[in-house]
Structures are given as C-alpha cells and as structure tokens.
Amino acid sequence: MFTIQNFRLFENNQPVRFVQSPNVDVTLQERRFVVIHYTGGAGFAASVAWLASRKSGVSAHIVIGRNGEVAQLVPFNLRAWHAGESKWREFNGLNNYSIGIELDNAGLMKRSGNRWVSSFGQVYPDSDVLAAPHKSTPNVVYGWHKYTEVQLQTAAQVVAALVKAYGIQEIIGHDDIAIGRKWDPGPAFPMEQFREQVAALVQAQSGAPAEGGPVVIEPPSSPSFQRYRVTNLDTGGVSEYRWSAPFLPASLLPVPYVSQLGPGADSRQNDCGAASAIMLLRAYFPNLRMTPDEFYTRFNIPGRDPYLSVNQLRGAMGSMGLFTDFQAGLTMQDLFNALAAVRPPIVLLRYSVLQAAGLTERDFSGPHFAVVVGMDIRYIYLHDPLYTQPAHGEARPYPLEVFWRAWKEVAADPKFPNPERSAILPSVGIGAKTARRVKVNVSALNVRASGSLNAPVLRTLKQGEVVEVVREVNGWGELDPAPGWILLSYTVPA
C-alpha cells in the first residue's frame, strides 16, 4: 500500500527509492492533475538516470518500472519539468499544477520489414506491441509498446495515494495537454480503465464515492477555486493564484538573497553563517556590498575554513550597526512574532534532517545557518544559502514539521551540538532606526576615542545617564551623535 508523508512516497511504511533530480525550481502552485507519460527509453534504470541528470533538462516526480519498481525523483511540493508547453481546459503550463508520472515504456515504434523497431533501435516481438493509430493521427498506424499489468496496477495504487493526500481531480496524458507535440502515454495506455481503477481504489480505501471519467474524485469540502492576483509593486509583475493552492502566498520580508556557493564564496566551504549575516546586513543597509569571502577579511576571522559561531556573527553585524539578540528554546509563535515585527531571524538547523526529507540541493550533515523570511500554516520560508541558483534557495519552502525537527535536533548533533530552537534576532525591524539606548550603571564611565582601554578619554558619563549606541564591536559601543566609545558591560538597556 502506498502513502504520502512529507511530500515523499512510501510503500508499506517504507520510503520508495529516492533519486534527487536537479531539474526542479519552484513550489507547485497547485496539485490538481496527474499527468501520465512514457519514458521512451530502453529501461527503468536508464530512464531514472536520464531524468536525474542535469544534462537532460527534464524530470518527473515518479518513475514506475515494468516490474512495478518505483523511484521518486522530485518531492511532491516542488515543480518538476515534465509537461513543457502545455494546455488543459483553462490551464496553461501544466508543470505548475500537476504531478508527473513516467512509466518505463519504449513508446512509439515503426515497422521495419517484419519487425517492430523502437526510436533507439531495439527490436520488439509482436506480442509486446499494439498496432494502432494515435488519436492525433487517426489514419496512420504505428506500433506502441504495451504496458505490463503489474506496472499499471502499481501506477493506479500510486495515483490513488496522491488522490487521497492531495485531492487530485483529473488524470490526463501528456498527449492530452500537448496535442500534436507529444505522443505519450499513447494508445497502449488504457486511460479510461485506469481512471476507473484509481477511483475504485480510492473508494475502497476511504469509503467515499468516486466518479469515473476524467474526474477521479473531488477533494472533501473543496473550495470554489476562486482566482486572485498578487502584484509586485516594484516590477509591476502580476502572479495569479487559486484558493485551492497547497499554500496561500506568504508575506515575505524584503531580505536580499546571498548564496554561499559560486563567485564571491569560493575560498571556503562553511559560508552559511557569513552568507546569512550578509543577507541581514543588506536588508538593513541596502547600499552595502559584501561577499562571503570578503566577510572573513573584513571582520578578521582567522582559520582556513572555520565554522562561524553565533558570537562571531553577532559581533560582525554589531560592528556595522545591526544589533541583535540570541535566544534559544524558542517556539514557532516566537518566529511568527519576529516576522510580524519585520525582524528576520537567523536560525541554526541540523541540515541532515532537511536532506533526509529530500528537500535540499546539496548533501550536508553539519549545523547550518539560514534566514527566515516568511511563514504560513504549512511552510516556513528560508533564504537557504546552500543553493547554487538564487531562484532555488530564495524563500525556499520547508514543511513546518520538517523545519521543527531540524531546528530542534541541531542540539543532538554529536560533533557540533548547539542550543535547540535558537535564533539570532535583530533588535529592531527592517527600516527602523538601528541605534539602541543604554543607561550607565556605574558611578562614572569613561568615553574613549576608540574601542580600547588604551584610547584617550574624551569625557565621562555619570550613573543614570542615557546614551544611544549605533555600533558594537567586541563589547564596546559607539555613541551618537556625540563621538566616543563605552564599555557596554557597564550599562543596562534604557
């Protein structure tokens, strides 16, 4: 029996084989359709390898072999590249609204003498081939590789699990949505019987009535699918959404994305802390230009490839005038409150939890910094710096339950334990004045020309005096508007 957990397919409570395809980009707008394809390849292993290669430029969520073997290549919350230019009813670009399933099948064949030959040159016996016209060319007969019974039964069980999990409403073929351009799954695929089989499985498993025909089953308490639009006020671009989407659009904080990979981040591997700190600095100081490599030089951080600490990040940001607090044992409500106050948190995660869920581009098992930029009822949106392409790592949606485990289990890392559920929180919201007020807590406090006990004394503050600190370096605070530096350990928040 197949089930869905955390956007992964399970069979008898065990995850099916997962082979990460690099050919994914954004979150699915809606899981409304299942699109059936044939691979047109020489075998299951070769098709999985091709769809999981960057060279192919294509992908699918699921591949099903002729013996019923199943592999997942893309989690069900991400958009796979399987439909291409396509249209169905009022929908254009079906990649945005569908889950793609590839069946291992040689596809269309042509007759050569007394033999059926596939597009890749393999010969098939007559018993394995259906001679029939395609619906788009009713006057021409081709050969079509037959599907196996176990393959069709497995596919029906997988689709039934998707219907139950996501309320899939229609099962359609690639040749339905790309007429004249695509031939799959072809005449050998028994589409009408397949829809009826899926509907029967859903009914048997849930006890709910199911319809035959193109509509498999309506989701319980289905919304009205009302459309709405979101306009980007900076660019004028308009995105269209539907209320039936798997999540409602989040209000994301205006934090520029910085990757820890590629140009400007070549000299070290453990750049997640530097990249996260730069993201916050650029959010508060838009004119700032700095790369992760420059971060180490600017703030005199020693070591060839160090794991940056919370204190190093806070010290670096404070020296630029961005004051922060560090807190542990936080709740999701605390993160929500910070976002509502326009204070993007830097969180510390055990990245192997996200990796095990099949939600990452790179394999990494250590502690990992990322910036929280949004949240809704199902996902938390992270600027995850461990992505090559900004479009992939920016506002990356992670399911709340997966994020919670990664946020909590960072404390269980045997090599690098850190406080669980911790975050670096800016003291003020983006756009607010970054200075903070402190009160002198000793009878007299010297104001020096620089942050050093050897620097000349400019004047002396009395106990109870309140001053504004605009920058913090190694425990020293720079004052404004009057110049000078004070030791912050002799002050309290005003």
C-alpha positions as CSV (number, residue, x, y, z in Angstrom):
1,M,0.0,0.0,0.0
2,F,1.3,3.4,-0.9
3,T,1.0,6.5,1.3
4,I,2.3,10.1,1.2
5,Q,4.4,11.6,4.1
6,N,6.2,14.9,3.9
7,F,5.9,15.0,0.1
8,R,7.5,11.6,-0.2
9,L,6.0,8.3,-1.4
10,F,6.0,5.4,1.0
11,E,5.3,1.7,0.3
12,N,4.3,-0.3,3.3
13,N,5.6,2.4,5.6
14,Q,9.0,2.5,3.9
15,P,10.1,5.3,1.6
16,V,10.5,4.3,-2.0
17,R,13.9,4.7,-3.6
18,F,14.6,8.5,-3.9
19,V,17.0,9.8,-6.6
20,Q,17.2,13.6,-6.5
21,S,16.8,15.3,-9.8
22,P,18.4,18.7,-10.2
23,N,15.8,19.7,-12.7
24,V,13.3,21.4,-10.3
25,D,12.8,25.0,-9.5
26,V,9.8,26.4,-7.5
27,T,7.0,25.2,-5.4
28,L,3.9,23.8,-7.1
29,Q,1.1,26.3,-7.4
30,E,-1.4,23.5,-7.1
31,R,-1.6,19.7,-7.2
32,R,-4.7,19.4,-9.3
33,F,-3.7,16.9,-12.0
34,V,-1.7,13.8,-12.5
35,V,0.0,13.7,-16.0
36,I,0.9,10.2,-17.3
37,H,4.0,9.8,-19.6
38,Y,6.0,7.0,-21.1
39,T,9.8,7.3,-20.8
40,G,10.6,6.3,-24.4
41,G,13.8,4.7,-23.1
42,A,15.5,1.4,-23.1
43,G,14.8,0.5,-19.4
44,F,13.9,1.7,-15.9
45,A,17.5,2.3,-14.7
46,A,18.5,4.2,-17.8
47,S,15.3,6.4,-17.6
48,V,15.8,7.2,-13.9
49,A,19.5,8.2,-14.6
50,W,18.5,10.4,-17.5
51,L,15.7,12.2,-15.6
52,A,18.0,12.7,-12.7
53,S,20.8,14.2,-14.8
54,R,21.2,17.9,-15.3
55,K,22.0,17.3,-19.0
56,S,18.5,16.0,-19.7
57,G,16.8,19.3,-18.6
58,V,13.7,17.3,-17.7
59,S,12.4,15.5,-14.7
60,A,9.3,13.8,-13.2
61,H,8.0,13.2,-9.7
62,I,7.7,9.4,-10.1
63,V,9.1,6.7,-12.4
64,I,7.5,3.2,-12.4
65,G,9.3,0.2,-13.9
66,R,7.8,-2.7,-15.9
67,N,8.1,-5.0,-12.9
68,G,6.4,-2.4,-10.6
69,E,9.6,-0.9,-9.2
70,V,9.1,2.7,-8.1
71,A,11.6,5.6,-7.8
72,Q,10.8,9.2,-6.8
73,L,12.9,12.0,-8.3
74,V,11.1,15.2,-7.1
75,P,9.2,15.8,-3.8
76,F,5.5,16.4,-4.4
77,N,5.7,20.0,-3.2
78,L,8.2,21.1,-6.0
79,R,7.6,21.7,-9.7
80,A,9.1,19.0,-11.9
81,W,9.9,19.7,-15.6
82,H,7.7,17.0,-17.3
83,A,4.9,18.8,-19.2
84,G,6.6,21.6,-21.1
85,E,4.5,23.8,-23.2
86,S,1.0,22.5,-22.4
87,K,-2.7,23.5,-22.0
88,W,-5.7,21.8,-20.5
89,R,-9.0,23.5,-20.1
90,E,-8.3,27.0,-18.7
91,F,-4.8,26.0,-17.5
92,N,-1.6,26.8,-19.3
93,G,1.8,25.4,-18.3
94,L,0.8,22.2,-16.6
95,N,4.1,21.9,-14.8
96,N,2.6,24.4,-12.3
97,Y,-0.5,22.4,-11.5
98,S,0.5,18.7,-11.8
99,I,2.4,15.7,-10.6
100,G,4.2,13.9,-13.4
101,I,4.5,10.1,-13.5
102,E,6.7,8.3,-16.0
103,L,6.1,4.7,-17.0
104,D,9.1,2.7,-18.3
105,N,8.0,2.1,-21.9
106,A,9.7,2.2,-25.3
107,G,6.8,4.1,-26.7
108,L,6.1,4.6,-30.4
109,M,7.6,2.1,-32.8
110,K,7.8,1.8,-36.6
111,R,7.7,-1.3,-38.8
112,S,10.9,-2.4,-40.4
113,G,10.3,-5.4,-42.6
114,N,8.6,-7.9,-40.3
115,R,9.9,-6.3,-37.1
116,W,8.9,-3.5,-34.7
117,V,11.8,-1.2,-34.0
118,S,11.9,1.5,-31.3
119,S,13.2,5.0,-31.7
120,F,16.5,3.9,-30.1
121,G,16.9,0.8,-32.4
122,Q,15.7,-2.0,-30.2
123,V,13.6,-4.7,-31.8
124,Y,10.4,-5.9,-30.0
125,P,8.3,-9.0,-30.7
126,D,4.7,-8.6,-32.0
127,S,3.4,-9.9,-28.6
128,D,4.8,-6.8,-26.9
129,V,3.4,-4.3,-29.3
130,L,-0.1,-2.8,-30.0
131,A,-0.6,-1.8,-33.6
132,A,-3.0,1.2,-33.6
133,P,-3.4,4.8,-34.7
134,H,-2.8,7.7,-32.3
135,K,-5.8,9.9,-31.7
136,S,-3.9,12.8,-33.2
137,T,-3.2,10.9,-36.4
138,P,-6.2,8.6,-36.9
139,N,-5.3,7.5,-40.4
140,V,-1.7,6.3,-39.6
141,V,-1.0,3.0,-37.7
142,Y,2.1,2.8,-35.5
143,G,3.4,0.3,-33.0
144,W,3.1,1.0,-29.3
145,H,4.9,-0.8,-26.6
146,K,2.5,-2.5,-24.3
147,Y,2.4,-1.7,-20.6
148,T,2.7,-4.6,-18.1
149,E,-0.2,-5.5,-15.7
150,V,2.0,-5.1,-12.6
151,Q,3.1,-1.7,-13.9
152,L,-0.4,-0.5,-14.4
153,Q,-1.6,-1.8,-11.1
154,T,1.3,-0.1,-9.3
155,A,0.6,3.2,-11.1
156,A,-3.0,3.0,-10.1
157,Q,-2.1,2.5,-6.4
158,V,0.4,5.4,-6.5
159,V,-2.2,7.7,-8.1
160,A,-4.8,6.6,-5.6
161,A,-2.4,7.6,-2.8
162,L,-1.9,11.0,-4.4
163,V,-5.7,11.5,-4.7
164,K,-6.2,10.8,-1.0
165,A,-3.3,13.0,0.0
166,Y,-3.9,16.0,-2.3
167,G,-7.4,15.8,-3.8
168,I,-6.1,15.2,-7.3
169,Q,-9.0,15.8,-9.6
170,E,-8.0,14.6,-13.0
171,I,-5.7,12.0,-14.6
172,I,-4.6,13.1,-18.0
173,G,-2.0,12.1,-20.6
174,H,0.9,14.1,-21.9
175,D,-0.8,13.8,-25.4
176,D,-3.9,15.4,-23.9
177,I,-2.1,18.6,-22.9
178,A,0.4,18.9,-25.7
179,I,-1.7,17.8,-28.7
180,G,0.4,17.2,-31.9
181,R,3.6,17.7,-29.9
182,K,3.6,14.7,-27.7
183,W,2.5,11.1,-28.2
184,D,2.7,9.6,-24.6
185,P,1.3,7.7,-23.0
186,G,-0.2,6.5,-26.3
187,P,-2.9,4.1,-27.4
188,A,-1.4,1.2,-25.4
189,F,-2.2,3.0,-22.1
190,P,-5.8,2.1,-21.1
191,M,-6.7,5.6,-19.8
192,E,-10.5,5.1,-19.2
193,Q,-10.0,1.8,-17.4
194,F,-7.1,3.3,-15.4
195,R,-9.2,6.2,-14.2
196,E,-11.9,3.7,-13.1
197,Q,-9.4,1.6,-11.3
198,V,-8.0,4.6,-9.4
199,A,-11.5,5.7,-8.5
200,A,-12.3,2.2,-7.2
201,L,-9.1,2.1,-5.1
202,V,-9.9,5.5,-3.5
203,Q,-13.4,4.4,-2.8
204,A,-12.3,1.1,-1.3
205,Q,-9.7,2.7,0.9
206,S,-11.8,5.7,2.1
207,G,-15.4,4.6,1.7
208,A,-16.1,7.8,-0.2
209,P,-18.0,7.7,-3.5
210,A,-15.8,8.1,-6.6
211,E,-16.7,9.1,-10.1
212,G,-15.4,7.5,-13.3
213,G,-14.4,9.5,-16.4
214,P,-11.7,12.2,-16.3
215,V,-12.6,13.4,-12.8
216,V,-11.3,10.9,-10.3
217,I,-12.7,12.3,-7.0
218,E,-13.4,15.8,-5.7
219,P,-11.5,16.8,-2.6
220,P,-13.6,16.9,0.6
221,S,-15.0,20.3,1.2
222,S,-13.5,21.5,-2.0
223,P,-13.1,25.3,-2.2
224,S,-14.5,27.2,-5.1
225,F,-11.2,27.6,-6.9
226,Q,-11.6,31.4,-6.9
227,R,-8.7,33.1,-8.6
228,Y,-6.8,36.0,-7.2
229,R,-3.8,38.1,-8.2
230,V,-0.8,39.4,-6.5
231,T,1.0,42.4,-7.9
232,N,4.7,43.1,-7.4
233,L,4.7,46.9,-6.7
234,D,8.4,47.2,-7.6
235,T,8.3,45.5,-11.0
236,G,4.6,45.7,-11.9
237,G,4.6,41.9,-12.5
238,V,1.3,40.0,-11.7
239,S,1.1,36.5,-10.5
240,E,-2.1,34.6,-10.5
241,Y,-3.1,32.1,-7.8
242,R,-6.0,29.9,-6.8
243,W,-7.5,29.3,-3.4
244,S,-7.0,25.6,-3.9
245,A,-3.3,26.0,-4.0
246,P,-1.4,23.9,-1.4
247,F,-0.5,27.0,0.5
248,L,-1.5,30.6,0.4
249,P,1.2,33.1,-0.6
250,A,3.2,34.3,2.3
251,S,4.1,37.8,3.1
252,L,7.9,37.6,2.7
253,L,10.3,40.0,4.3
254,P,12.4,42.1,2.0
255,V,15.7,40.4,2.6
256,P,18.2,40.1,-0.4
257,Y,19.4,36.5,-1.0
258,V,23.0,35.6,-0.9
259,S,24.4,32.2,-1.8
260,Q,27.4,30.5,-0.1
261,L,28.3,28.9,-3.4
262,G,29.9,30.2,-6.6
263,P,31.6,33.6,-7.3
264,G,32.4,35.5,-4.1
265,A,32.2,32.4,-2.0
266,D,34.9,30.2,-3.4
267,S,37.6,30.2,-0.8
268,R,35.7,28.4,1.9
269,Q,33.0,25.7,2.3
270,N,31.4,26.7,5.5
271,D,30.0,30.0,4.4
272,C,26.4,29.7,5.6
273,G,26.9,31.9,8.6
274,A,28.7,34.6,6.5
275,A,26.0,34.5,3.8
276,S,23.2,34.7,6.4
277,A,24.8,37.7,8.2
278,I,25.3,39.5,4.9
279,M,21.6,38.9,4.0
280,L,20.6,40.7,7.2
281,L,23.1,43.5,6.7
282,R,21.9,44.1,3.2
283,A,18.3,44.2,4.4
284,Y,19.1,46.9,6.9
285,F,21.8,48.7,4.9
286,P,20.7,48.4,1.2
287,N,23.9,50.1,-0.1
288,L,26.2,47.5,1.5
289,R,28.1,45.3,-0.9
290,M,30.0,42.4,0.5
291,T,30.6,38.7,-0.4
292,P,31.1,35.8,1.9
293,D,34.8,35.7,1.1
294,E,35.1,39.4,1.9
295,F,33.2,38.8,5.2
296,Y,36.1,36.9,6.7
297,T,38.7,39.5,5.7
298,R,36.6,42.5,6.8
299,F,36.0,41.1,10.3
300,N,39.4,39.5,10.8
301,I,38.1,35.9,11.2
302,P,41.0,33.5,11.4
303,G,41.2,30.0,10.1
304,R,41.1,28.5,6.6
305,D,37.6,27.1,6.8
306,P,36.0,27.8,10.2
307,Y,32.5,27.1,11.4
308,L,31.5,30.6,12.4
309,S,30.0,31.0,15.8
310,V,26.9,32.9,16.9
311,N,29.1,35.4,18.7
312,Q,31.2,36.0,15.6
313,L,28.2,36.7,13.5
314,R,26.6,39.0,16.1
315,G,29.9,40.8,16.6
316,A,30.3,41.3,12.9
317,M,26.8,42.6,12.4
318,G,27.0,44.8,15.5
319,S,30.2,46.4,14.3
320,M,28.2,47.5,11.2
321,G,25.4,48.9,13.4
322,L,23.0,46.0,13.3
323,F,22.3,44.9,16.9
324,T,20.9,41.5,17.7
325,D,19.9,39.2,20.4
326,F,20.5,35.5,20.7
327,Q,17.7,33.3,22.1
328,A,17.3,29.5,22.5
329,G,14.2,27.3,23.3
330,L,12.0,29.4,21.0
331,T,8.6,28.4,19.6
332,M,7.1,28.8,16.2
333,Q,5.0,31.6,17.7
334,D,8.2,33.4,18.6
335,L,9.3,33.2,15.0
336,F,6.0,34.4,13.8
337,N,6.1,37.3,16.2
338,A,9.6,38.3,14.9
339,L,8.4,38.2,11.3
340,A,5.3,40.3,12.2
341,A,7.7,42.8,13.7
342,V,9.8,42.7,10.4
343,R,12.8,41.2,12.3
344,P,14.1,38.4,10.1
345,P,15.7,35.7,12.3
346,I,18.9,33.7,11.5
347,V,18.1,30.1,12.6
348,L,20.5,27.3,13.3
349,L,19.4,23.9,11.8
350,R,20.6,20.3,11.6
351,Y,20.8,20.2,7.8
352,S,20.8,16.4,7.6
353,V,17.1,16.5,8.6
354,L,16.2,18.6,5.6
355,Q,18.5,16.4,3.4
356,A,16.9,13.2,4.6
357,A,13.5,14.6,3.6
358,G,14.7,15.1,0.0
359,L,14.4,18.9,0.2
360,T,17.9,20.1,-0.4
361,E,20.3,20.6,-3.4
362,R,23.5,19.6,-1.6
363,D,24.3,16.9,0.9
364,F,25.5,18.4,4.2
365,S,25.2,16.9,7.7
366,G,26.5,19.7,9.9
367,P,24.9,22.7,11.6
368,H,23.6,25.2,9.1
369,F,22.5,28.9,9.3
370,A,19.6,30.2,7.3
371,V,17.4,33.3,7.3
372,V,13.6,33.1,8.0
373,V,11.7,35.4,5.7
374,G,8.2,34.1,5.9
375,M,5.7,31.6,7.4
376,D,2.2,30.3,6.7
377,I,0.1,27.5,8.1
378,R,2.1,24.8,6.3
379,Y,5.6,26.1,5.4
380,I,8.4,28.2,6.7
381,Y,10.2,30.1,4.0
382,L,14.0,30.2,4.3
383,H,16.7,32.1,2.5
384,D,18.8,28.9,2.4
385,P,22.3,29.9,1.3
386,L,23.3,26.3,0.3
387,Y,21.9,26.6,-3.2
388,T,23.8,27.4,-6.4
389,Q,21.0,29.3,-8.1
390,P,19.4,32.2,-6.1
391,A,16.0,31.3,-7.6
392,H,16.2,27.9,-5.9
393,G,17.4,29.0,-2.5
394,E,15.5,32.2,-2.1
395,A,12.3,31.9,0.1
396,R,12.7,28.1,-0.1
397,P,9.6,26.5,1.4
398,Y,10.1,23.8,4.0
399,P,7.2,22.0,5.7
400,L,6.8,23.2,9.3
401,E,7.1,19.8,10.8
402,V,10.4,19.1,8.9
403,F,11.8,22.5,9.9
404,W,10.8,21.9,13.5
405,R,12.8,18.7,13.6
406,A,15.9,20.3,12.0
407,W,15.6,23.3,14.4
408,K,15.3,21.1,17.4
409,E,17.7,18.3,16.5
410,V,20.6,20.6,16.0
411,A,21.2,20.1,19.7
412,A,21.6,16.3,19.1
413,D,24.4,16.7,16.6
414,P,27.2,14.5,18.1
415,K,30.0,16.5,16.5
416,F,28.7,20.1,16.8
417,P,25.9,20.3,19.4
418,N,24.2,23.7,19.6
419,P,21.2,25.0,21.5
420,E,18.0,23.7,20.2
421,R,15.4,26.1,18.6
422,S,17.8,29.0,18.7
423,A,17.9,32.2,16.6
424,I,19.8,35.5,16.2
425,L,17.1,38.2,16.3
426,P,17.6,41.8,15.1
427,S,16.8,44.2,17.8
428,V,14.6,46.4,15.5
429,G,12.6,45.8,12.4
430,I,13.8,46.4,8.8
431,G,13.5,50.2,8.1
432,A,13.6,51.2,11.8
433,K,16.4,53.1,13.3
434,T,19.2,50.6,14.3
435,A,20.6,52.6,17.3
436,R,19.7,51.4,20.8
437,R,19.5,53.3,24.1
438,V,21.6,52.2,27.1
439,K,21.8,53.6,30.7
440,V,25.1,54.0,32.6
441,N,25.1,51.5,35.5
442,V,28.3,52.6,37.4
443,S,29.1,55.9,39.2
444,A,31.4,57.1,36.3
445,L,32.0,55.7,32.8
446,N,34.8,56.9,30.6
447,V,34.0,57.7,27.0
448,R,37.1,56.9,24.9
449,A,38.2,57.8,21.4
450,S,38.1,54.2,20.2
451,G,37.1,50.8,21.5
452,S,40.2,50.2,23.6
453,L,41.2,50.8,27.2
454,N,44.4,52.4,25.8
455,A,42.4,55.0,23.8
456,P,42.3,58.6,25.1
457,V,39.4,59.6,27.4
458,L,37.1,62.2,25.7
459,R,34.7,62.7,28.6
460,T,32.9,60.9,31.5
461,L,29.3,59.8,31.9
462,K,27.6,59.8,35.2
463,Q,25.4,57.0,36.6
464,G,21.9,57.0,35.2
465,E,22.8,59.0,32.0
466,V,21.2,57.6,28.8
467,V,23.0,57.5,25.5
468,E,22.5,56.0,22.0
469,V,24.7,53.2,20.8
470,V,24.9,52.9,17.0
471,R,27.6,50.2,16.7
472,E,29.0,47.4,18.8
473,V,32.5,45.8,18.5
474,N,33.9,43.3,20.9
475,G,31.9,44.6,23.8
476,W,32.4,48.3,23.0
477,G,29.6,50.6,21.9
478,E,30.0,53.6,19.6
479,L,27.9,56.6,20.6
480,D,25.9,59.0,18.5
481,P,25.6,62.0,18.0
482,A,28.5,62.8,20.3
483,P,31.6,60.8,19.3
484,G,33.2,58.2,21.5
485,W,33.1,54.6,22.7
486,I,32.0,53.0,26.0
487,L,32.3,49.5,27.5
488,L,28.7,48.1,27.3
489,S,29.3,45.8,30.3
490,Y,28.8,48.9,32.5
491,T,25.4,49.7,31.0
492,V,21.9,48.3,31.0
493,P,19.1,48.7,28.4
494,A,17.4,52.1,28.8
